[in-house]
Amino acid sequence: MAAGIALILTLMAGWFRPIAYEVDSEGLRIIYPMRWRRIVRQKIVKAWRLDYRTLSPMIRVGVGGFLGIFGMFYRPGKGWVDVSVTSARDLVLLERQDSCPLLLSPQDPAAFLRSLGMTPEPGPYV
């Protein structure tokens, strides 16, 4: 029974775990093991570089562990954050026009933001 539950959780985590971020002429693609997700560039209005500790406290409705951190997180007083990160280092938060903010962890945040044509907002995202 426990092995079956562990297998199901591992498969679910593998489905939702981001493995890469690609920027092209249309915007951002978040690549997962068996699917991908498109974020249209025109919908991204602001960007911040963050330290994970600045986002605390958050209530998690998702996964946080060795496969990454992903799911919907709720930050009291700020609302929902869509989290799709591979590590808690080098975080970028993208504020979107018609949806909750999106938290990512590109390997090179500065190059990632340049490729999106974005400049990080000054000051902390609070």
JOSULHU-V524210 format. One record per residue. RES is the residue in one letter. PSI is psi as a letter, one per 30 degrees, with the letter a starting at -180 (NA if undefined). NEAR is the number of other C-alpha atoms within 12 Angstrom. Layout:
# JOSULHU-V524210
RES:PSI:NEAR
RES:PSI:NEAR
This chain:
# JOSULHU-V524210
M:e:7
A:e:8
A:e:9
G:e:10
I:e:11
A:e:12
L:e:13
I:e:14
L:e:19
T:e:19
L:e:16
M:e:20
A:e:28
G:e:25
W:e:23
F:f:31
R:k:36
P:k:33
I:f:30
A:l:26
Y:k:33
E:k:28
V:k:25
D:a:18
S:f:15
E:f:17
G:b:23
L:k:29
R:k:25
I:k:32
I:k:26
Y:l:26
P:e:18
M:g:16
R:l:16
W:l:20
R:k:22
R:k:21
I:j:29
V:k:23
R:e:26
Q:f:20
K:f:22
I:j:29
V:f:25
K:l:25
A:k:34
W:k:35
R:k:35
L:l:30
D:k:23
Y:e:25
R:f:15
T:f:20
L:f:30
S:k:19
P:k:16
M:k:24
I:k:22
R:k:23
V:i:17
G:a:25
V:k:28
G:j:24
G:a:19
F:f:15
L:f:26
G:a:28
I:j:33
F:l:35
G:a:30
M:k:25
F:k:28
Y:k:22
R:j:23
P:k:15
G:f:13
K:f:17
G:a:20
W:k:23
V:k:34
D:j:30
V:k:39
S:i:41
V:l:39
T:f:34
S:l:27
A:g:28
R:l:22
D:h:25
L:k:34
V:k:44
L:k:39
L:k:41
E:k:29
R:l:22
Q:e:17
D:g:14
S:l:17
C:l:23
P:l:31
L:k:36
L:k:40
L:l:45
S:i:35
P:l:34
Q:e:21
D:i:18
P:e:28
A:e:22
A:e:20
F:e:32
L:e:33
R:e:16
S:f:21
L:f:31
G:g:22
M:k:26
T:k:22
P:k:27
E:k:19
P:k:12
G:l:12
P:l:17
Y:j:26
V:NA:19
